[in-house]
Amino acid sequence: MAVYRKLAEKYPSFRERSETTDLIVEISLQPWNAIRPNGVIIFSDILTPLPAFGVEFNIEDVRGPVIQSPIRSEEGLKALHPIDLENLSFVGDSLKILRKEVGGDASVLGFVGEPWTIATYIVEGGTTPTYTTIKSMCHTAPHLLRTLLSHLSQAIADYVVFQVESGAHCIQIFDSWGGQLPPDMWERWSKPYIKEIVDLVKKRCPETPIVLYINGNGGLLERMKDTGVDVIGLDWTVDMADRRSDLRFFLVLYVEQLPLKPR
């Protein structure tokens, strides 16, 4: 949107735009003000909560996300701590304001990254075309990786509940890089941690719909059914009609979200 590009010129730092309450609200409401959609998505990023549990990062114009101290050893794990939600007050405040702004006319949507996806950034040190380091860790240091993923599961579950209690009607879990794993490895290194998050959230927020989206999920759809989520998101490589018939599951096309009625 032109209005967003103009604002980004004034505030060129993505982290400033996504970690400043007034800017988050303004950007989140830009589509709402323009076309009144059924859902308003908080302007944020899946890496936003990292500093709140001990992982510092920057976002550079060319390289994208850069993790300052990748975790690849037992020593690196010592930097992690339980998520400090006070450090994410800008997220909570923004969701509260968005709920008031849209009233009963739209649903407010929050989102989080899934542990495997978040771990790829933390282990690799940023974006990567091959995921070589973390895939090697699956075989050379499985205990280390499981410890990291378990920590992320708890932190992300707490972050989901925080978003819901702050005003989000619905939460989407992004397993952005789950599709980079063969199905058997996804079953081992991603699915259990998704289920852990869903189980923890459902105990505390049983009425909140949870969406699971995996980029490149065509070979994983059957395996996604029993994660406990309420909605499965499809990417552009999957025929929605065929998959809905096969799975007998409510499916939502990621690039064209179906309307969500506020509770």
N, C-alpha and C positions, 0 to 999 in steps of 0.2 A: 504494500500500500504506500502511496506517495506520502501520506501523512507520517507513516512510520519511518520512511527513508529520511524525511526532513528532520525528524526528532533524533534519529541516529547520527546525523551530521552534527547536531548540537551536543549530543552525548555519545562520543565515538566508542567508549568502553562498554563492551557487552555486559561485563560484570556490574558496572554502575547501573546500567539500564535494568538488569535483572535482580539487583539487590537493593534498590531504592524504592521504598513503598510508593511514593507519588508517581514514579515512572512506571512501575509495574502496573499500577491501576490504570494509568493513562493508556499504556500500550494494550493492556488486556481489553479495554473498552473500545479501542479503535474500530474493530469489526462490528461490535455491538452498536456503536453509534452510526455506523454506515449502513448496515443491512439488517439489524435486529435478528441475529441467528438464535436458534433454540439453546445453544450452549455457549458459555463464555469460559475460555481456557486461560488460566493464570499464566502470565508471561514469566517463564522461569527456565531452568535447565536441569537435566538429570544429574549434573555434577554439583549443583548448588549446595547440597548438604555436606559435601566432603569436609570442608574445614571444621564443621561442627562435630566431627568425630575424629579429627586428627590428621587429615590429609589436605595439605595446601596445594593450590593449583593456580595457574594463570591461563588466560585465553589470549593467544597471540593472533594477529591478523592473518598471517600466512600459515603457521603451523597448527592453529586451533588450540585445543586444550593441551596444557603442558603440566604434568605432575612434577613438582619440584624434587621430591624424594620418593621414587618408585619403591614399592614394597616387594622384595624378592628374597627375604631371609627372615629367620626368627627374630633377629634384632629389629628389623623393620616393623614387625608387628607391634613392638612396644610403643610405637607412636599412637596406636589406636586407643580410643576410649569410648565409653557410651556417648551417644549423640546428645549434645547440649542444645536443646530446642530453643533456649533463650537467644542463641546466636542466629536463629532463623526467624526472629520475631517479624522481620520484614515480610516473610511469606505469610505468617498468620495474620498480620495486620492487613495485608493486601486482600486476603480471602474474605475477611470480615467486611471490608469496604465493598468488595465486589458483590457480596450477598445483598447488601443494602441497596447498591446501585441498580441491580437488575430486578430486585424484588421477586415476585412470583412469575416473572415473564420468561425466565431462562434458568437453566441449570448451570452451576458453577463447577467446572471440572479442574481437578488437580492431577498431578502425575508424579511418578518416580521412576528411577532406573532400577532394573533387576540386578541382583548381586553379580551374576556372571558378567553382564555388560559393564557395570561399574568397576569390577575387578580388572577387566581388560585395560582400562585407562590407568588404574592404580599400579598394575604390574608392568605394563608396557611403557608407562611414562607419558602416554598421550595417545593420539590416534595412530593406527597402524594398518598397513595393507595385508599383513600376513598373520598376525597374532602368534608369532613364533614363540615368544618368551613364555606367555601364559599357557600355550598348548604344551610346550615342553614341561612346564611345571606340573601339568596333570600327571605326567609319568615320573618325573625326577623328584618332585617334592609335593606329593599329593596331600600329606598331612598339613603342610603349610598353607596350601591353597584352600583346603576345607576349613581351616581355622579362619582365614580371611573371609571366605564366603559366609560362614556362620555369623561372624561379627557384622557383616554387611546386612544379613537378613534381619537381625534384631534392630539395627539402626534404621533400616528402611521401613520396617513395620511400624516402629515408633513414629517415624516421619509421616507415614500414611495417616495414622491415627491423629496426629497433630493437625494435618491438613483438614481432615474430616471435622474435627472439633472446632476448627477455625472457620469452617463454612463450606467446604467442598461437598457437593452432592454426590460426586462420583470420582473414582480414581482410576487412572490407567497406568498399568505397569509396562514399561518399555524394556523388552529384552532385545535391544537393538542389534546386538551381535550374536544372539543365540543361533541364528541361521548360519553362522560360520562353523558351527559344530556338526559333525555327523550325528544322526539320530541317537545312536547308542551313547555317544559322549554327552549329548544334550540331556539325556535321561539321567546321567550320572552327575553332571556338573552344573546344570541349570535348573532342571525341574524340581528337585527336592527343596531348593531354596525359594523357589516361587511358592510351592505349597506351604512352606514354613511361614512365609509372609502372609499368605491368604488365611491360614489357620489362626495366626496371631491377631490379624485385623478383624476377622469374623467374630472372634470372641469378644472384642471390645466395641465393634461397630457393625453388628450383624445385618443392619438394614442398608448398608452402603454398597452399591453395585461396584464390582471390580472388573475392569477390562484388562485382558492380556493381549499385547501386540508383540509379535516377533517379526523382525524384518527378514524376509526370505523364508517364510514359514510353511511353504507348500509341502515339504516333506515331514513336517512336525505336527500337522493338525490333529491327527488321531491321538497323538501323545499329549496334546494340550487339553484334552477333554476332562481329564480327572485331576487337574490342578486345583479345582475348587473355585475358579473364577466364574463370574456370571456372564461375561461376554468375551468372545474371541474375536480379535481384530484380524482382518485379512489384508495382505498387501496386493499390489497390482498384478502379481503373477497368478493369482488364484481366482477362479470363477465362483462368485458368491452363491449363485443358485445351486451349482453342483455341490459345493461344500456344505451348504445348509441342509440339503437333502441327505448327504452322507452322514453328517454328524448329528443331525436332529438337535441342533444347538442354535441358540440365537447368535447370529453372526453380524458384525458391523464392519463395513468397508472402511478402512482407516482413512483413506483420502476423501471420503464423503460420509462423514459421521451422520448416523441417523438421529432424529430428534430425541432428546431426553427431556421428559417432563419433570419439573421440580417436585420434590416431596413436600 
